[in-house]
Amino acid sequence: MTKVLALVGMVAVVATGCSTEEVLRFGWPEGVTPQAEQMRQLWTWSVIAALAMGVLVWGLILWSVIFHRKKSEEFPRQTQYNVPLEMVYITVPTIIVVVLFYFTAVTQNFVNAKDEPADINVKVTSFQWNWEFTYTDAKHKSSTGQQISTVGSSSEIPLLVLPTGKNVRYTLESKDVIHSFWVPDFLFKRDTFPYPKKNNQDNVFQNRIDSPGAFVGRCAELCGTYHAVMNFEVRALPSDVFDRYMALRAKENAKTGKPYTAAEALAELNCGELCAPQAITTKPFNTDRTAGTASGR
């Protein structure tokens, strides 16, 4: 029986096609921030604890089935109380709940922490059905003296360009209805409210992106007709490349006579796919509701 059970367990693991790391994540997605990793650890150890408790319960059930089978017609002795056993029933679940609550609270506090000074401050403004990203630090101004910002449109996905290895603080706000700022690779989302202070909402959070890449962002709160395609892209660049990007955004483009846009600055950097001028994780959606219909327009 032991060999059979071991074989079944091995087949179950191998048949999933998962790597050792994926198995230890127990289905938890891979994140790109320390906050995501902290949540992954909470999930992993919670599942391990649940499995350990499950094995104990299954063992007790099998023990009862095997060693307490009916042996005769004699009616078994009845016991009204078993104080030691009842104390175990009360104490063990209480300890389990307290331990899980403690580690959940520690992880939640880490994810929501804003103690460390921010290297980059970004204001995220949502509106039906797109996004505006504004770098609010005093040093990040364009040649016209305005804060550097990127606004999405029906024809262009907005790019939120950020540095890796730096603390980024996000301040969220909506211009109309409630939206939600969600980057799946952050394993984090938060609603964007109109008038967040009046709505008593904590609209600020911060994180650090550990690896370069392009990460799709979405609205996760039903907000109207084009909610499903209200996407954006986070472009995480190495710190030195990001500094060059922001230096370009602060200049005037000689070809247009206007400050560099996000797309123009990225194209100028010419650093491969990371500097693609357009989004590579999602694409714009045609908002003409009559397009492709029988109207022929």
matplotlib code that plots the C-alpha trace (Angstrom):
import matplotlib.pyplot as plt

x = [0.0, 2.8, 4.5, 1.2, 0.5, 4.0, 3.6, 0.2, 1.7, 4.7, 2.4, 0.1, 3.0, 4.8, 1.5, 0.9, 4.0, 4.9, 8.4, 9.5, 9.0, 5.5, 4.5, 5.7, 3.6, 0.5, -1.1, -0.2, 0.8, 4.4, 4.7, 7.3, 7.3, 8.4, 4.8, 3.7, 6.5, 5.4, 1.8, 3.1, 4.9, 1.8, -0.2, 2.4, 2.7, -1.1, -1.5, 1.2, -0.5, -3.9, -2.4, -0.8, -4.1, -5.8, -3.3, -3.9, -7.7, -7.5, -5.2, -7.7, -10.5, -8.6, -7.5, -11.1, -12.3, -9.5, -9.3, -12.9, -14.8, -17.7, -16.3, -19.4, -23.1, -22.2, -23.3, -20.1, -19.6, -21.1, -19.2, -21.1, -18.0, -14.3, -12.8, -9.2, -10.5, -12.9, -10.0, -8.0, -11.0, -11.1, -7.4, -6.0, -8.5, -8.0, -4.2, -4.6, -6.8, -4.5, -1.4, -3.1, -4.5, -1.1, 0.8, -2.1, -1.9, 1.9, 1.6, -1.2, 0.8, 3.8, 1.8, 0.1, 3.3, 4.3, 7.1, 10.0, 10.6, 9.4, 11.9, 9.2, 5.7, 3.0, -0.6, -2.9, -6.1, -8.8, -11.6, -14.1, -12.4, -8.7, -5.9, -3.6, -0.2, 1.5, 5.0, 4.4, 8.0, 9.3, 12.3, 10.0, 8.8, 8.7, 10.3, 7.0, 7.2, 4.3, 4.5, 5.4, 2.3, 1.0, -2.7, -4.3, -6.7, -8.9, -5.9, -3.1, -2.6, -1.0, 2.4, 3.3, 7.1, 8.8, 12.3, 13.2, 14.6, 13.1, 10.2, 7.3, 4.3, 1.0, -1.8, -5.1, -8.1, -11.0, -12.6, -16.0, -17.2, -15.3, -12.6, -9.9, -6.1, -5.0, -1.7, -2.0, 1.8, 1.7, -0.9, -2.5, -5.4, -7.1, -10.3, -9.9, -12.6, -13.7, -12.9, -11.1, -10.6, -14.3, -15.0, -12.5, -10.5, -6.8, -5.8, -2.0, 0.1, 3.7, 5.8, 9.1, 9.4, 12.2, 12.6, 12.4, 9.5, 6.1, 3.1, -0.5, -2.8, -6.5, -9.6, -11.1, -14.3, -17.3, -17.4, -19.4, -19.5, -15.8, -14.7, -13.4, -10.9, -9.8, -6.2, -2.8, 0.8, 3.5, 6.9, 9.6, 13.0, 16.5, 17.1, 19.7, 17.5, 14.6, 16.7, 17.5, 13.8, 12.8, 15.6, 14.1, 10.5, 11.8, 13.2, 11.6, 11.5, 13.2, 11.0, 7.7, 8.6, 6.8, 7.9, 8.7, 5.8, 6.2, 6.3, 8.8, 11.1, 11.1, 11.7, 14.7, 16.2, 16.3, 16.9, 15.0, 11.6, 11.7, 11.7, 8.9, 7.0, 3.6, 2.2, 3.2, 0.9, -2.4, -3.8, -6.4, -10.0, -12.1, -14.7, -16.9, -19.9, -21.2, -17.9, -18.4, -22.1, -24.8, -24.8, -21.8, -20.0]
y = [0.0, 2.4, 1.8, 2.3, 5.6, 6.8, 5.9, 7.7, 10.8, 10.8, 10.4, 13.2, 15.6, 14.6, 14.5, 18.2, 19.1, 21.7, 22.6, 22.2, 25.9, 25.8, 22.9, 24.8, 27.8, 25.6, 27.4, 30.9, 33.2, 34.4, 38.1, 40.8, 42.7, 41.9, 42.4, 39.7, 37.3, 37.9, 37.0, 33.9, 32.8, 33.2, 31.2, 28.4, 28.0, 28.2, 25.4, 23.3, 23.8, 22.9, 19.7, 18.8, 19.2, 17.2, 14.3, 14.3, 14.2, 11.5, 9.5, 9.7, 8.7, 5.7, 4.8, 4.8, 2.8, 0.1, -0.2, 0.5, -1.8, -3.7, -6.7, -8.2, -7.6, -6.1, -2.4, -0.3, 1.7, 5.2, 8.2, 11.5, 13.7, 13.5, 16.7, 16.2, 15.5, 18.4, 20.7, 19.6, 20.3, 23.9, 24.6, 23.3, 25.2, 28.4, 28.2, 27.5, 30.6, 32.8, 31.7, 32.2, 35.6, 36.7, 35.9, 37.3, 40.6, 40.7, 40.1, 42.7, 45.3, 44.7, 45.0, 48.2, 49.7, 53.2, 53.8, 53.8, 57.1, 56.9, 57.3, 57.9, 59.4, 58.7, 60.0, 57.5, 59.1, 56.9, 58.0, 56.4, 54.5, 55.1, 56.2, 59.2, 58.8, 61.9, 62.0, 64.3, 64.8, 68.3, 67.1, 65.6, 68.5, 68.9, 71.7, 73.7, 73.5, 71.1, 67.8, 64.9, 62.8, 60.1, 60.0, 57.0, 57.3, 55.0, 54.6, 54.3, 52.2, 54.4, 53.3, 53.7, 53.6, 52.9, 52.0, 48.6, 48.4, 51.7, 52.4, 53.7, 55.4, 55.5, 57.9, 56.9, 59.0, 58.8, 61.6, 60.0, 56.6, 54.0, 52.1, 49.8, 49.9, 46.2, 44.9, 41.1, 40.7, 42.9, 40.5, 43.7, 45.9, 48.9, 50.8, 54.4, 56.6, 60.1, 62.4, 59.6, 61.8, 62.5, 58.8, 58.1, 55.8, 55.0, 55.8, 55.5, 52.4, 51.7, 48.8, 48.0, 46.1, 43.7, 42.7, 44.5, 43.7, 44.7, 44.0, 44.5, 46.5, 46.5, 48.0, 45.5, 47.3, 47.3, 50.9, 51.1, 50.2, 49.8, 48.5, 45.2, 47.0, 49.8, 48.5, 50.0, 48.7, 49.0, 49.1, 48.4, 49.6, 49.3, 52.3, 53.8, 53.4, 55.0, 58.0, 58.5, 58.1, 60.8, 63.1, 62.8, 63.4, 66.6, 67.8, 69.2, 66.9, 68.8, 67.0, 68.0, 71.2, 69.7, 67.7, 64.1, 61.7, 58.3, 56.6, 59.0, 58.8, 55.0, 54.9, 57.2, 55.0, 52.0, 49.3, 46.5, 45.2, 47.0, 50.3, 49.4, 52.7, 50.9, 48.5, 44.9, 43.2, 44.5, 46.6, 49.4, 48.6, 50.2, 52.3, 52.9, 50.9, 50.8, 49.4, 46.0, 46.1, 45.8, 49.6, 49.4, 52.2]
z = [0.0, 0.8, -2.5, -4.4, -2.5, -3.3, -6.9, -7.2, -5.5, -7.9, -11.0, -9.7, -9.5, -12.7, -14.7, -14.0, -16.0, -13.4, -12.3, -8.6, -8.1, -9.6, -7.4, -4.3, -5.4, -5.4, -8.3, -7.0, -10.0, -10.2, -9.3, -10.0, -6.7, -3.1, -2.1, -4.5, -3.2, 0.4, -0.5, -2.3, 0.8, 2.9, 0.3, 0.2, 3.9, 4.4, 1.9, 3.5, 6.9, 5.4, 3.8, 7.1, 8.9, 6.2, 6.5, 10.3, 9.8, 7.1, 9.4, 12.3, 10.0, 8.7, 12.2, 13.4, 10.4, 10.9, 14.7, 15.7, 13.4, 14.8, 16.7, 18.3, 19.0, 22.4, 22.7, 23.1, 26.3, 26.1, 27.3, 27.9, 28.5, 27.5, 28.9, 27.7, 24.1, 24.2, 25.3, 22.3, 20.1, 21.4, 21.8, 18.5, 16.2, 18.2, 17.8, 14.1, 13.6, 15.7, 13.8, 10.4, 11.5, 12.6, 9.4, 7.3, 9.2, 8.9, 5.1, 4.7, 6.6, 4.4, 1.2, 2.4, 3.9, 2.8, 5.3, 2.9, 1.0, -2.6, -5.4, -8.0, -7.4, -10.0, -10.0, -11.7, -13.1, -14.5, -16.7, -19.0, -20.6, -20.3, -18.1, -17.4, -15.7, -14.2, -12.7, -9.8, -8.5, -8.9, -11.0, -13.6, -15.7, -19.5, -21.5, -21.1, -17.3, -17.0, -15.1, -17.4, -18.2, -20.5, -21.6, -23.3, -26.3, -28.4, -30.8, -28.3, -25.1, -22.4, -21.2, -17.5, -17.7, -14.4, -13.2, -11.7, -8.2, -7.1, -4.7, -6.7, -4.9, -6.7, -6.0, -7.4, -8.5, -10.9, -12.9, -13.2, -11.9, -9.8, -11.7, -10.5, -11.1, -11.6, -12.8, -12.7, -12.4, -9.2, -7.7, -6.5, -7.4, -5.8, -6.8, -8.0, -6.6, -7.6, -4.6, -2.7, 0.4, 0.6, 0.2, 3.0, 0.7, 1.2, -2.4, -2.1, -2.2, -3.2, -4.5, -6.2, -9.5, -9.3, -13.0, -16.3, -18.6, -20.0, -17.8, -18.9, -16.7, -16.6, -15.0, -12.6, -11.8, -14.1, -15.3, -18.5, -22.2, -22.8, -19.4, -20.8, -23.0, -20.6, -20.6, -20.1, -19.9, -17.2, -18.9, -16.3, -17.5, -15.8, -13.7, -16.0, -19.1, -17.2, -16.3, -20.0, -20.8, -18.3, -19.6, -23.1, -21.8, -20.3, -23.7, -26.8, -29.8, -32.6, -35.2, -33.7, -31.8, -28.7, -25.7, -26.3, -25.9, -24.3, -27.6, -29.1, -26.1, -26.1, -29.8, -29.4, -26.7, -29.1, -26.5, -28.1, -27.1, -23.8, -25.7, -28.1, -28.7, -28.6, -26.1, -26.6, -24.1, -25.4, -28.2, -28.7, -29.3, -32.0, -30.0, -33.1, -32.1, -35.7, -37.1, -38.7, -38.4, -41.2, -41.4, -43.7, -42.0]

ax = plt.figure().add_subplot(projection="3d")
ax.plot(x, y, z, "-o")
ax.set_aspect("equal")
plt.show()
